[in-house]
Amino acid sequence: MSVTPIRLFGDPVLRTQCEPVTAFDRELARLVDDLTDTMLAAGGAGLAAPQIGVGARVFTYHVDDVIGHLVNPVVEEVSEEEQTDDEGCLSIPGLKFPCARPLRARATGFDVHGEPVVIDGERLLARAVLHEIDHLDGVLFVDRLDTATRKAAMRAIREAEWAGAPVPRIKVSPHPSPFGI
């Protein structure tokens, strides 16, 4: 278990669709532990695997003192009723913008042991789950903003002190992925 550097806006891994997990093993457990430790250290409501450079369909969340994770999540249902609230992202640090999301959402997937899990979320939990599943599809919350807000967000991102930081070099292992992808 360790706190891992979080990838920032502009890193191509954040725009890449993740592959499903096929091996529910020690490596997956380590990934979930790393995601959890990193999320808690950063004070986030959620963290997806690509945010630490891993292209696997896994995320963790911490909402209302509940810490959890979901592997291979699928959005099953969302409410037509929406909520609009400030939303931020650990990969876009220090910035928040009003973003509309469904008030309620249901997602299914698996836990680290391969057991089925259902998350029925409302308000912040729904927002967090949908935000993290977006990450697994290469979508960032700024993509969901209305036109004027997105324009302001992109300007704020360009002006952020962390903007333009070098993207970390990624070394690809010649060995098979421990996540079965």
KAJO-V468117 format. One record per pair of residues at least 12 apart in sequence whose ideal C-beta (glycine too) atoms are under 8 Angstrom apart, sorted by the first residue. I is the first residue (numbers start at 1). J is the second residue. D is the distance in Angstrom with one decimal. If there is no record, write none. Layout:
I & J & D
I & J & D
//
This chain:
1 & 30 & 7.3
1 & 33 & 4.1
1 & 34 & 6.3
1 & 36 & 7.8
1 & 37 & 5.2
2 & 34 & 5.7
2 & 37 & 6.2
2 & 38 & 7.9
3 & 34 & 7.8
3 & 37 & 5.2
3 & 38 & 5.0
3 & 41 & 4.6
4 & 34 & 5.3
4 & 37 & 7.8
4 & 38 & 4.9
4 & 52 & 4.3
4 & 53 & 7.7
5 & 52 & 7.2
5 & 168 & 7.5
6 & 38 & 6.6
6 & 42 & 6.4
6 & 47 & 7.5
6 & 51 & 5.4
6 & 52 & 6.4
6 & 90 & 5.1
6 & 91 & 6.1
6 & 93 & 7.9
7 & 50 & 7.0
7 & 51 & 5.5
7 & 52 & 6.8
7 & 53 & 5.7
7 & 91 & 5.9
7 & 168 & 7.4
8 & 91 & 5.5
8 & 92 & 7.4
8 & 93 & 7.2
8 & 162 & 5.8
8 & 165 & 6.3
9 & 89 & 8.0
9 & 91 & 5.7
9 & 92 & 4.9
9 & 140 & 7.1
9 & 142 & 8.0
9 & 157 & 5.7
9 & 163 & 7.6
10 & 163 & 7.5
10 & 164 & 7.7
10 & 165 & 7.9
10 & 167 & 6.3
11 & 53 & 8.0
11 & 91 & 7.6
11 & 167 & 5.0
11 & 168 & 7.3
12 & 167 & 7.2
13 & 50 & 5.0
13 & 53 & 5.5
13 & 55 & 6.8
13 & 170 & 7.5
14 & 50 & 5.8
14 & 51 & 7.1
14 & 91 & 5.8
14 & 135 & 7.1
14 & 138 & 7.1
14 & 140 & 6.4
15 & 138 & 4.6
15 & 140 & 7.8
16 & 50 & 6.6
16 & 55 & 6.1
16 & 138 & 5.3
17 & 136 & 7.3
17 & 137 & 5.5
17 & 138 & 4.9
18 & 48 & 7.9
18 & 49 & 6.4
18 & 50 & 5.9
18 & 55 & 4.9
18 & 56 & 5.7
18 & 57 & 4.7
18 & 58 & 7.9
18 & 136 & 4.5
18 & 137 & 7.6
18 & 138 & 7.9
19 & 55 & 5.8
19 & 56 & 6.4
19 & 57 & 6.8
19 & 179 & 7.9
19 & 181 & 3.7
20 & 56 & 8.0
20 & 57 & 5.2
20 & 72 & 5.1
20 & 181 & 6.8
21 & 56 & 5.3
21 & 57 & 5.9
21 & 58 & 6.2
21 & 71 & 5.2
21 & 72 & 5.6
21 & 110 & 8.0
21 & 179 & 5.5
21 & 180 & 6.1
21 & 181 & 6.6
22 & 179 & 7.6
22 & 180 & 3.4
22 & 181 & 6.6
23 & 178 & 7.2
23 & 179 & 6.1
23 & 180 & 3.2
24 & 71 & 7.4
24 & 110 & 7.1
24 & 112 & 6.6
24 & 113 & 6.0
24 & 114 & 3.9
25 & 178 & 7.4
25 & 180 & 7.8
27 & 178 & 3.5
27 & 179 & 6.1
28 & 56 & 7.8
28 & 58 & 7.3
28 & 71 & 7.0
28 & 112 & 5.8
28 & 178 & 7.9
28 & 179 & 6.1
29 & 112 & 5.1
31 & 49 & 6.5
31 & 54 & 6.2
31 & 56 & 6.7
31 & 58 & 6.1
31 & 179 & 6.9
32 & 58 & 6.5
32 & 60 & 6.5
32 & 69 & 5.0
32 & 71 & 7.9
32 & 112 & 5.0
34 & 52 & 6.5
35 & 47 & 5.1
35 & 48 & 7.8
35 & 49 & 6.5
35 & 52 & 6.6
35 & 58 & 6.8
35 & 59 & 7.0
35 & 60 & 4.3
35 & 69 & 7.0
36 & 60 & 4.8
36 & 62 & 8.0
36 & 67 & 6.4
36 & 69 & 7.0
38 & 52 & 6.0
39 & 60 & 5.2
39 & 61 & 7.8
39 & 62 & 6.0
39 & 90 & 7.6
40 & 62 & 6.4
40 & 67 & 7.6
42 & 90 & 5.1
44 & 62 & 7.1
44 & 90 & 4.7
45 & 61 & 6.4
45 & 62 & 6.0
45 & 63 & 5.5
45 & 124 & 6.5
45 & 127 & 7.8
45 & 128 & 4.5
45 & 131 & 7.9
46 & 59 & 5.9
46 & 60 & 6.5
46 & 61 & 4.3
46 & 62 & 7.1
46 & 63 & 7.8
46 & 128 & 4.3
46 & 129 & 7.4
46 & 131 & 6.1
46 & 132 & 4.4
47 & 59 & 6.5
47 & 60 & 5.4
47 & 90 & 6.2
47 & 132 & 7.3
48 & 132 & 4.6
48 & 133 & 8.0
48 & 135 & 3.5
48 & 136 & 5.7
49 & 136 & 7.3
50 & 135 & 5.7
50 & 136 & 7.0
50 & 138 & 7.8
51 & 90 & 6.2
51 & 91 & 5.3
51 & 135 & 6.4
53 & 168 & 7.4
53 & 170 & 6.8
54 & 179 & 7.3
55 & 181 & 6.8
56 & 179 & 4.6
56 & 181 & 5.8
57 & 71 & 6.7
57 & 72 & 4.9
57 & 73 & 6.7
57 & 136 & 4.9
58 & 70 & 7.4
58 & 71 & 5.1
58 & 72 & 7.9
58 & 136 & 7.9
59 & 73 & 6.9
59 & 132 & 3.7
59 & 133 & 7.2
59 & 135 & 6.9
59 & 136 & 6.7
60 & 132 & 8.0
61 & 125 & 7.2
61 & 128 & 4.9
61 & 129 & 6.6
61 & 132 & 6.6
63 & 121 & 7.7
63 & 124 & 5.2
63 & 125 & 4.6
63 & 128 & 5.4
64 & 124 & 7.2
64 & 125 & 7.0
66 & 125 & 7.9
68 & 117 & 7.9
68 & 119 & 7.3
69 & 111 & 6.9
69 & 112 & 6.6
70 & 107 & 6.3
70 & 109 & 4.1
70 & 110 & 7.4
70 & 111 & 7.8
70 & 117 & 6.0
70 & 119 & 6.4
70 & 129 & 7.5
70 & 132 & 7.9
71 & 109 & 5.4
71 & 110 & 4.5
71 & 111 & 6.8
71 & 112 & 6.7
71 & 114 & 7.9
72 & 109 & 5.0
72 & 110 & 5.8
73 & 107 & 4.8
73 & 108 & 7.1
73 & 109 & 4.0
73 & 129 & 7.4
73 & 132 & 7.8
73 & 133 & 5.3
73 & 136 & 7.1
74 & 107 & 6.5
74 & 108 & 5.4
74 & 109 & 6.4
75 & 105 & 6.3
75 & 106 & 7.5
75 & 107 & 5.3
75 & 129 & 8.0
75 & 130 & 6.9
75 & 133 & 5.9
76 & 106 & 4.6
76 & 107 & 6.4
76 & 108 & 5.4
76 & 118 & 8.0
77 & 105 & 6.9
77 & 106 & 4.3
78 & 102 & 3.8
78 & 104 & 6.9
78 & 105 & 4.8
78 & 106 & 7.7
78 & 126 & 7.7
78 & 130 & 7.4
79 & 102 & 4.9
79 & 103 & 4.9
79 & 104 & 4.0
79 & 105 & 7.3
79 & 126 & 7.9
80 & 102 & 7.5
81 & 102 & 7.1
81 & 103 & 4.4
81 & 104 & 7.3
82 & 100 & 5.0
82 & 101 & 6.7
82 & 102 & 6.0
82 & 103 & 6.1
83 & 100 & 7.2
83 & 101 & 6.0
83 & 102 & 7.5
83 & 103 & 4.7
83 & 123 & 6.4
83 & 126 & 7.8
83 & 127 & 7.2
84 & 98 & 5.4
84 & 99 & 6.9
84 & 100 & 4.6
84 & 101 & 7.8
85 & 98 & 6.8
85 & 99 & 7.2
85 & 101 & 7.9
85 & 127 & 7.0
86 & 98 & 5.8
86 & 99 & 7.6
87 & 99 & 3.9
87 & 101 & 7.4
87 & 127 & 6.6
87 & 131 & 6.8
87 & 141 & 5.1
88 & 141 & 7.9
89 & 131 & 7.2
89 & 140 & 6.7
89 & 141 & 5.6
91 & 140 & 7.3
92 & 140 & 7.3
92 & 141 & 7.8
92 & 142 & 7.0
92 & 157 & 6.3
92 & 160 & 7.9
93 & 160 & 7.6
93 & 162 & 6.3
94 & 160 & 6.7
94 & 162 & 8.0
95 & 153 & 6.9
95 & 156 & 5.4
95 & 157 & 6.7
95 & 160 & 6.7
97 & 141 & 7.8
97 & 142 & 7.2
97 & 145 & 5.8
97 & 149 & 5.4
97 & 152 & 7.2
97 & 153 & 5.0
98 & 145 & 7.7
98 & 149 & 6.2
99 & 141 & 5.5
99 & 144 & 5.6
99 & 145 & 5.8
99 & 149 & 7.8
100 & 144 & 7.3
100 & 146 & 7.9
101 & 126 & 6.6
101 & 127 & 4.9
101 & 130 & 5.6
101 & 131 & 7.7
101 & 144 & 7.6
102 & 126 & 6.1
102 & 130 & 6.9
103 & 122 & 6.5
103 & 123 & 6.7
103 & 126 & 6.5
104 & 120 & 7.5
104 & 121 & 6.8
104 & 122 & 4.9
104 & 126 & 5.3
105 & 119 & 7.9
105 & 120 & 8.0
105 & 121 & 5.3
105 & 126 & 4.1
105 & 129 & 5.7
105 & 130 & 5.5
106 & 118 & 6.7
106 & 119 & 7.0
106 & 120 & 5.2
106 & 121 & 7.5
107 & 119 & 4.9
107 & 121 & 7.5
107 & 129 & 5.1
107 & 133 & 6.5
142 & 154 & 7.0
142 & 157 & 7.5
//
